[in-house]
Amino acid sequence: MPIKPQDVVFIIVFIMLLWKRDARLFVISGLICLALSIPLFAKWVFFTAERLTWYGFSFFILAVLLNLVKTRHTTK
């Protein structure tokens, strides 16, 4: 499967956010991805909308992991 333009944008944004390590930015990015996917689902653009939901999920998972690491380091 060839890389699509939205994949390239996701990778760039993901790396930039990973560099910042701010869980709030990951949550905001995940919410933006989900908000952008809603009109695409309504217009039956399923491929891009499904990709956006996966991107949002990955942002949420990384936000949870960052929060877990942060709480683990603060409790020790």
Secondary structure, DSSP 4 states (H G I P E B T S, - for coil): -PPPHHHHHHHHHHHHHHHHT-HHHHHHHHHHHHHHHHHHHHTT-HHHHHHHHHHHHHHHHHHHHHHHHHHHHHH-
